[in-house]
């Protein structure tokens, strides 16, 4: 017996194939949509990449927007360079900045590292003005060149990649003088008024007070100098006699047979006699001539043989300062030593 399938059973295989086709089309459309979204995202990313912040960012600032005559204004230019980018700092030097009606008193700059491998340049200028005929004072715009550095390449070898403008700055001028005048009578041509009588004497009083203050200060300085100056302790009479005896013994022991020995002997005799005159008569005889020593001894009335002192000192000067052929003999030298002993140790 043969059975025939129902109509709905016969149509099922055809319905299943149709559903598979629709499912396949749906998956294809979903994949296409995803690809479209992916391409759109990539395009958006590319747009975002091109829309990143600029490689160079320039900002300017003033610490005041208006000024009077001789006021000082701080003008600052801040340049932020992106990664791998640098500027030619000489473009913002003091000489390259053009100011209209302003004078540049000073400038400074520094270079610091910022976040994300950026470089921040800060240029500071101090401005002032002495003019009164300009309602506005301006700093002209400046163009700064920048470079894109490559690995291993110096900034001086790279070609400029572009230029960045620095905007102008305007400072308002404030003055108490009226506007619209061709000349300004800033200085008065009249002479100074005479001072009152009670003020005229102040100059003399001040000078007198200064002199009064100088006198005690000078006296105090003299006292301090005298106290700090080392004083020579005076020798006692016993010490003087001992030193003179030792000098005489040294003179007697000298060998005066040679010219050099006689010259040494006369030099020692001269020093011994002069020291004795200073100790006995109080006469500073070290820098005096024999005639001056005689006059000083006679004036003081000291118990010193004046004629003998003069003779011995004259012989010493003749031996020390005379020509070599005029040097006294050994016997004359021994006689001068004996005379010196009579002066120093009288009987």
Secondary structure as UniProt FT lines:
FT   HELIX           7..50
FT   STRAND          56..62
FT   STRAND          66..67
FT   TURN            69..70
FT   STRAND          73..81
FT   TURN            83..84
FT   STRAND          85..87
FT   HELIX           89..92
FT   TURN            94..96
FT   STRAND          99..100
FT   STRAND          103..114
FT   TURN            115..117
FT   STRAND          118..128
FT   STRAND          136..139
FT   STRAND          142..148
FT   TURN            151..152
FT   TURN            155..157
FT   STRAND          160..166
FT   STRAND          169..173
FT   HELIX           197..200
FT   HELIX           202..228
FT   HELIX           237..252
FT   TURN            256..257
FT   HELIX           259..281
FT   TURN            286..287
FT   HELIX           290..300
FT   HELIX           306..321
FT   HELIX           324..326
FT   HELIX           330..344
//
